[in-house]
Amino acid sequence: MSQYKPSMIQKFFWLISGSEIHVLKDCKHDYNRHATVGLVLLMTTIFASISGFSAGHFFSHGNLSISIGFALLWSMLIYSIDRSMVVSLKKKEEIDSLPILAKAKHYAIPFLSRALIGIMIGFFMAIPIEIIVFQDNIIIQIDAENKQKVLDEASFVNKKNDKEGKEAIKSGAENEKAEIDALLLSDCILPEYKSNVDLYKSNLPKQNELYAIYEKARNYANSIPQTIWVGKEEFPNKAYSDAVAERRKAWNAYEKQKKLCDGYVAEYKRIDREWRASKDIERKSADSLSQAYGNKLAAIAVEADTTSKNKEDLLKELNGFTRQYEALTHAAKKPENGSLLFLLWLIRLIFIGIEILPTLTKIMTPIGDYDRAVRSREEMFKEELESDLESKKTSEALRRASDAEIAEKTEAHRKDKEIELNNKLIDEVARVQTEIATSHLTEWERKEMDETGKKVDDFIKGKS
C-alpha cells in the first residue's frame, strides 16, 4: 500500500497553522484538520489586510504605497496574534474524553481569554470597513452636527453678549415709540387738558347764545333809523339809542364769554403743546435707545456670523478618522436609524466571529495522532531533560566533592610549606642577628683594647 503524500497546498496551510511539519508528516489522518486551521488563519489574515488597507488608504489620503505597507503590517500583526492563540492552546486526550459539560468547563477559561482578545481585534478590524460602508450616513451626520455646532457657537456669542436682554430693551423702546405715536394721533390724555376742553365745551353754547343775542340786537339797531323828523326838524331817535345800548350790552356780554372760552381754548392748547413736546422728547429718547441697541445687536450679529463662519471653516477641516467614527456612532444611536445600527453590529459580529474562529476550530477539532505524537515527544523530551538534569546534578556533586578534597589537600600543603618557610626565615634572621651582634662585639672589643693601651701609655708617661 503506497504512502499518502501531502500536496504543496496542504504543506503551505500547515506552515500557516503553526504545526510541527516533521511530526505532522507521520500523522496522515490529521493532514486536512491542520490544513483547515491554516486556511482559517489565512482568511483572518486576508480580512485583516483588507481592513489595514482601508485604514491606510484613509489615513494617507489615498497613497497606495502607504496603504499597502500598512495592510501588510496590520495583517502580519493579526496573523501573529491569531497563530499564537492557536498554537498555545494544547489539547489533552484525557480532557477530550470527558463529558461535554466537563470538557467545556476545562476549555472555558482558555477560550474566553482568547475570545476577549479576538473581540477587541475584531472591533479594530471592523472599524475601517464600517467607515467605508457607511460613508453616506457619516457625511449626513457630520453635516448635521456641524450645523448644530455652528448654531451652538452663534448661541454662545449671543448669550455672552446678552442678545436677548438687548433685544428686550430694543423691543421695549420700539413699543414705547409705537405707543407714543398712537397717543400723538389722539387728543391729549392729561386731566387738565380734558378739564379745560370740557369747560370750553360747556361754555361754548352760552357764547353762541350771547352772540345770537348780539346779532339780534345789532339787526334790531340797524333796522331803526338813527333820527326822526318832527315837522321840518330832525331829532335823534331815542329808540335807536336804546337799541345801540342794548347792542353794546349784548356785545360786551358776548366778548366776556368769548374771552372766557378763548382762555379755556388757549389753556388746553398750551397743555396739548407741552404734552406733545414732552411725548416727542420721550419718542426721540426711545428712538435713540432703539437705534443704539439696534447697533449693538447688529455688532453682535456680525460677531456671531464671523464666529460661526470661522467655526464652520474649522469643522470642514476636522474630518478625520475619530470624527467619522464618532459621527457613525451618533447616527446609529438615532431611533430612526434602526437598520443602520443592525448593519453596523452585523459587520462587527462578522469580524469578531472571523477572529474567534481559529481558536474555536482548534477547540472543536477532536484530538488526533498529531496531538498524541506532540504530547509523546514533549513527555520524552521532559524525561530526557529530567534525566540530563539528574546526571548534571550527580556530576556537579562529584565535582564539588573532588574540588573540596583538592582544596583541603592544597590547604594542608600550603600550611606545611608556610610553616617550613617561616622556620627558615626565623633561623636566617637569628643567624644574621648573631653575626651582626658578634661583629659589633668584636669591633667594640678592639676599640676598647686600643683605648686601654693608650691610657696605660699616658699613665706611664705621666709618672716619669
C-alpha positions in Angstrom: 0.0 0.0 0.0 1.5 3.3 -1.1 2.0 6.0 1.5 -0.1 9.2 1.0 2.0 12.3 0.3 0.7 15.7 1.2 0.3 18.3 -1.5 2.2 21.6 -1.6 -1.1 23.5 -0.7 -1.5 21.3 2.4 2.1 21.9 3.4 1.5 25.7 2.9 -1.5 25.6 5.2 0.4 23.5 7.7 3.1 26.2 7.8 0.5 28.9 8.3 -1.3 26.9 11.1 2.0 26.7 13.1 2.0 22.9 13.1 5.2 20.9 13.6 5.6 19.7 10.0 8.2 17.0 10.8 5.7 15.5 13.3 2.6 16.0 11.1 4.1 14.1 8.2 3.8 10.9 10.2 0.1 11.6 11.1 -1.8 11.3 7.8 -5.2 11.3 9.5 -4.6 14.9 10.7 -3.5 16.4 7.4 -6.8 18.0 6.5 -7.5 19.1 10.0 -4.4 21.2 10.3 -4.7 22.4 6.7 -8.2 23.7 7.8 -6.8 25.6 10.7 -4.2 27.1 8.4 -6.9 28.1 5.9 -8.9 29.8 8.7 -5.8 31.7 9.8 -5.2 32.7 6.2 -8.8 34.0 5.9 -8.4 36.1 9.0 -5.1 37.5 7.7 -6.8 38.4 4.4 -9.6 40.2 6.1 -7.1 41.9 8.3 -5.1 43.1 5.3 -8.4 44.5 3.7 -9.1 46.3 7.0 -5.5 47.6 7.2 -5.5 48.7 3.5 -8.8 50.6 4.2 -7.3 52.3 7.2 -4.0 53.1 5.5 -5.9 54.5 2.5 -7.9 56.7 4.8 -5.0 58.0 6.8 -2.7 58.5 3.9 -5.4 60.2 1.8 -5.1 57.6 -1.0 -1.4 57.0 -1.0 -1.1 53.5 -2.5 2.4 52.6 -1.1 1.4 53.6 2.5 -1.9 51.8 2.2 -0.2 48.5 1.1 2.6 48.9 3.7 0.1 49.4 6.5 -2.1 46.5 5.2 1.0 44.1 5.3 2.0 45.3 8.8 -1.6 45.0 10.2 -2.2 41.6 8.6 1.1 40.2 10.0 0.3 41.5 13.4 -3.2 39.9 13.4 -1.7 36.7 12.0 0.9 36.6 14.7 -1.7 37.1 17.4 -4.1 34.5 16.0 -1.3 32.0 15.3 0.0 32.4 18.9 -3.5 31.9 20.3 -4.0 28.7 18.2 -0.5 27.2 18.9 -0.6 28.0 22.6 -3.9 26.0 23.0 -2.8 22.5 24.0 -5.2 19.6 23.8 -5.1 16.5 26.0 -6.7 13.2 25.3 -8.0 12.8 28.9 -9.7 16.1 28.6 -11.3 15.3 25.2 -12.7 12.1 26.7 -14.6 13.9 29.4 -18.4 14.7 29.0 -19.3 17.8 27.1 -20.0 20.0 30.2 -16.8 19.0 31.9 -14.9 19.5 28.6 -16.5 22.9 28.2 -15.6 23.8 31.7 -12.0 22.9 31.2 -11.7 24.9 27.9 -13.9 27.9 29.2 -11.0 30.0 30.6 -8.6 29.4 27.6 -11.4 30.1 25.2 -12.8 33.2 27.0 -9.3 34.7 27.4 -8.6 34.2 23.7 -12.2 35.3 22.7 -11.7 38.6 24.6 -8.6 39.3 22.6 -10.5 38.2 19.5 -13.4 40.6 20.2 -11.0 43.5 20.6 -9.2 42.7 17.4 -12.5 42.1 15.6 -13.7 45.6 16.6 -10.5 47.2 15.4 -10.7 45.2 12.1 -14.3 46.2 11.5 -14.0 50.0 12.1 -12.2 50.9 8.8 -14.7 48.8 6.9 -17.6 50.4 8.7 -16.4 53.9 7.8 -16.2 53.0 4.2 -19.5 51.1 4.0 -21.5 53.8 5.9 -19.7 56.9 4.3 -23.0 58.4 3.2 -24.5 58.2 6.7 -21.3 59.7 8.1 -21.4 62.6 5.7 -25.0 63.4 6.6 -24.4 63.1 10.3 -21.2 65.2 10.2 -23.1 67.9 8.2 -25.9 67.9 10.8 -23.5 68.0 13.7 -21.5 70.8 12.0 -24.7 72.9 11.6 -25.7 72.3 15.2 -22.2 73.2 16.4 -22.3 76.4 14.3 -25.7 77.3 15.8 -24.3 76.5 19.2 -21.4 78.8 18.6 -23.7 81.6 17.5 -25.9 80.9 20.5 -22.8 81.1 22.7 -21.8 84.5 21.2 -25.4 85.8 21.7 -25.6 84.5 25.2 -22.1 86.0 26.0 -23.3 89.4 24.8 -26.7 89.1 26.3 -28.5 89.4 23.0 -31.9 88.5 24.5 -31.6 91.3 27.0 -30.6 93.8 24.4 -33.4 92.7 22.1 -35.8 93.1 25.0 -34.6 96.7 25.6 -34.8 97.4 21.8 -38.3 95.9 21.6 -39.4 97.9 24.7 -38.1 101.1 23.0 -39.9 100.2 19.8 -43.1 99.5 21.7 -42.7 102.8 23.5 -42.3 104.6 20.2 -45.5 102.9 18.8 -47.4 103.8 22.0 -46.3 107.4 21.8 -47.2 107.6 18.1 -50.6 106.2 18.8 -51.0 108.7 21.6 -50.0 111.6 19.4 -52.6 110.7 16.9 -55.3 111.2 19.5 -56.1 114.1 21.9 -54.1 114.9 24.9 -54.9 112.5 27.8 -54.0 114.8 30.6 -56.8 115.6 33.1 -56.1 119.3 32.9 -56.5 119.2 29.1 -59.8 117.3 29.4 -60.9 119.7 32.1 -60.3 122.8 30.0 -61.9 121.2 27.0 -64.9 120.3 29.0 -65.1 123.8 30.3 -64.8 125.2 26.8 -67.5 122.9 25.5 -69.8 123.7 28.4 -69.4 127.5 27.9 -69.4 127.5 24.1 -73.3 127.2 23.9 -73.6 130.3 26.1 -71.1 132.1 23.9 -73.2 131.2 20.9 -76.3 132.2 22.7 -74.9 135.6 23.6 -73.6 136.1 20.1 -77.1 135.3 18.8 -78.5 137.9 21.3 -75.9 140.3 20.0 -76.8 139.6 16.4 -80.5 140.1 17.1 -79.7 143.4 18.9 -77.5 144.5 16.1 -80.1 143.7 13.5 -82.7 145.5 15.5 -80.5 148.5 16.0 -79.7 148.5 12.2 -83.4 148.5 11.5 -84.2 151.6 13.5 -83.4 155.0 12.0 -80.9 157.0 13.8 -83.0 160.2 13.7 -86.7 161.1 13.3 -88.3 164.2 11.7 -90.7 166.2 13.7 -92.1 168.6 11.3 -89.2 170.1 9.5 -86.7 169.4 12.3 -84.6 166.2 12.7 -84.1 164.8 16.1 -82.0 161.8 17.4 -84.1 158.7 17.7 -84.3 157.6 21.3 -85.4 154.1 20.3 -82.2 153.8 18.2 -80.1 155.0 21.1 -81.7 152.4 23.3 -81.2 149.7 20.6 -77.5 150.6 20.3 -77.1 150.5 24.1 -78.7 147.0 24.0 -76.5 146.0 21.2 -73.4 147.2 23.1 -74.5 145.4 26.2 -75.0 142.2 24.3 -71.6 142.6 22.6 -69.9 143.1 26.0 -71.6 140.1 27.4 -70.6 138.1 24.3 -67.0 139.4 24.5 -66.7 138.5 28.1 -68.0 135.0 27.4 -65.8 134.7 24.3 -62.7 135.7 26.3 -63.6 133.1 28.9 -63.9 130.4 26.2 -60.8 131.6 24.4 -58.9 131.3 27.7 -60.1 127.7 28.0 -59.0 127.1 24.4 -55.6 128.7 24.9 -55.1 126.7 28.1 -55.9 123.3 26.7 -53.9 124.1 23.5 -50.9 125.0 25.7 -51.3 121.9 27.7 -51.6 119.9 24.5 -48.5 121.5 23.0 -46.4 120.9 26.2 -47.7 117.3 26.4 -46.9 116.7 22.7 -43.5 118.3 23.2 -42.7 116.0 26.2 -44.0 113.0 24.2 -41.8 114.0 21.3 -38.8 114.1 23.6 -39.8 110.7 25.0 -40.2 109.4 21.5 -36.8 110.7 20.5 -35.2 109.2 23.6 -36.9 105.8 22.8 -35.8 106.1 19.2 -32.2 106.9 20.2 -32.3 103.9 22.6 -33.7 101.7 19.9 -31.0 102.8 17.4 -28.3 102.3 20.0 -29.3 98.8 20.9 -30.0 98.1 17.2 -26.4 99.0 16.5 -25.3 96.7 19.4 -27.5 93.9 18.1 -26.0 94.4 14.6 -22.5 94.2 16.1 -23.5 91.0 17.9 -24.9 89.6 14.7 -21.7 90.4 12.8 -19.6 88.8 15.6 -21.9 85.7 15.7 -21.7 85.4 11.8 -17.9 85.8 11.9 -17.5 83.3 14.7 -20.0 80.9 13.1 -18.1 81.2 9.8 -14.8 80.5 11.4 -16.3 77.5 13.3 -17.8 76.2 10.1 -14.4 76.5 8.3 -12.7 74.8 11.2 -15.2 72.0 11.2 -14.8 71.4 7.5 -11.2 70.6 8.2 -12.0 68.3 11.1 -12.9 65.2 9.1 -10.5 62.7 10.5 -10.8 59.0 11.4 -12.1 59.6 15.0 -14.5 62.3 13.9 -16.1 60.0 11.3 -16.3 57.1 13.7 -17.9 59.3 16.3 -20.4 60.6 13.7 -21.2 57.0 12.7 -21.8 56.1 16.3 -24.1 59.1 16.8 -26.0 58.3 13.6 -26.5 54.6 14.7 -28.0 55.7 18.1 -30.8 57.7 16.5 -34.2 55.9 16.8 -35.0 56.3 13.1 -31.7 54.6 12.1 -32.5 51.1 13.4 -31.4 49.4 10.2 -28.1 51.3 10.3 -27.5 50.0 13.9 -28.4 46.5 12.8 -26.0 46.5 9.8 -23.2 48.1 12.0 -23.4 45.4 14.6 -23.7 42.7 11.9 -20.4 43.8 10.4 -18.8 43.8 13.8 -20.1 40.4 14.7 -18.8 39.0 11.4 -15.3 40.3 12.1 -15.5 39.1 15.7 -16.6 35.7 14.5 -13.8 35.5 11.9 -11.3 36.4 14.6 -12.5 33.9 17.1 -13.0 31.1 14.5 -9.3 29.8 14.6 -9.4 29.3 18.3 -12.9 27.8 18.1 -11.8 25.5 15.3 -8.8 24.3 17.4 -11.1 23.5 20.4 -13.8 21.8 18.3 -11.3 19.7 16.4 -11.1 16.3 18.1 -7.7 15.1 19.4 -5.7 13.2 16.7 -2.5 11.4 16.1 -0.6 14.7 15.8 -1.6 15.8 19.3 -0.7 12.5 20.7 2.6 12.5 18.9 3.4 16.0 20.0 2.5 15.2 23.6 4.6 12.0 23.5 7.5 13.9 22.2 7.1 16.6 24.8 6.9 13.9 27.6 10.0 12.2 26.1 11.8 15.4 26.0 10.7 16.2 29.5 12.1 12.8 30.7 15.3 13.4 28.8 15.6 16.9 30.4 14.9 15.4 33.9 17.5 12.6 33.2 20.0 15.1 32.0 19.3 17.2 35.0 19.8 14.3 37.4 23.1 13.4 35.6 24.2 17.0 35.8 23.3 17.1 39.5 25.4 14.0 40.1 28.3 15.2 38.1 28.1 18.5 39.9 28.0 16.8 43.3 31.1 14.7 42.4 32.8 17.8 41.0 32.1 19.7 44.2 33.4 16.7 46.4 36.5 16.5 44.3 37.1 20.2 44.4 36.6 20.1 48.2 39.2 17.3 48.6 41.7 19.1 46.4 41.1 22.3 48.2 41.6 20.5 51.6 44.9 18.9 50.5 46.1 22.1 48.9 45.4 24.0 52.1 47.3 21.4 54.2 50.3 21.5 51.8 50.1 25.3 51.9 50.2 25.3 55.7 53.2 22.9 55.8 55.1 25.0 53.3 54.2 28.1 55.1 55.4 26.7 58.4 58.7 25.5 56.8 59.2 28.8 55.2 58.5 30.7 58.4 61.0 28.4 60.3 63.7 29.1 57.6 63.1 32.8 57.8 63.3 32.8 61.6 66.6 30.8 61.5 68.0 33.1 58.9 67.0 36.2 60.9 68.6 34.7 64.0 71.8 33.8 62.1 72.0 37.3 60.7 71.3 38.9 64.0 74.0 36.7 65.7 76.6 37.7 63.0 75.7 41.4 63.5 76.0 41.1 67.2 79.3 39.2 67.0 80.7 41.8 64.6 79.7 44.6 66.9 81.2 42.9 69.9 84.5 42.3 68.1 84.6 45.9 67.0 83.8 47.1 70.5 86.5 44.8 71.9 89.1 46.1 69.5 88.3 49.7 70.3 88.3 49.1 74.0 91.8 47.4 73.7 93.1 50.4 71.8 91.7 52.8 74.3 93.1 50.8 77.2 96.6 50.7 75.6 96.6 54.5 75.1 95.5 55.1 78.7 98.4 52.8 80.1 101.0 54.6 77.9 99.7 58.0 79.0 99.8 56.9 82.7 103.4 55.7 82.3 104.5 58.9 80.6 102.9 60.9 83.4 104.8 59.1 86.2 108.2 59.6 84.5 
